[in-house]
Amino acid sequence: MPNRVARKVAPLWTALRLMLILTVVLGVGYPLVVFGIGVVAFPGQAEGSYVRDADDQVAGSSLIGQRFDAADGSPLPEYFQPRPSLAGDGYDPLASGGSNLGPESPELIAQIQERRAQVAAFNGVPEADVPVDAVTASGSGLDPDISVEYARLQVPRVASARGLPVADVAALVEESITGRDAGFIGEPRVNVVGLNLALDGLG
């Protein structure tokens, strides 16, 4: 009888030991190794891709957009504005997501028309000149980039609000353009957080 019990218990004990070993190796060891490689090879990305202001204070992340609004929620004219975000109250990493509204949704069409009118009025341009990304949210709601077209559209308004030469602000936008990934993937873009930090450096 004892031998029979031992034979039944032995596989369970083997399975338990295997589970404990795999838990340590795959649940603890592997993540630590991957994190270590990330810290050494890609320190910025591993630590959150933080961007810092002139005082070396963390001002945000280059991977997550943020709003540049006044206390009442109105956009600040002296800053470049990001695209709309439907993640929580806007760019909330804990509530990432889009609207789930289809392209023919009357609600979405109304939202886009309202946003187009607001962006046009805010920047003093015709509604026909407002680019698509200025009135549509990304699927994640966290997109930190805007199109080059949208960045250029905002130059006169930002320059006027800050009392800076338009040429200086326009040059800053051109310096902030990131090309297509691998030379052919996606579109050229401008990181709004980085651009606004550089803008603060101008005055």
Beta strands, then each sheet from edge to edge (+ up, - down):
strand 1: 50-52
strand 2: 58-61
strand 3: 145-147
strand 4: 177-178
strand 5: 189-191
sheet 1: 1+ 2-
sheet 2: 3+ 5- 4+
end
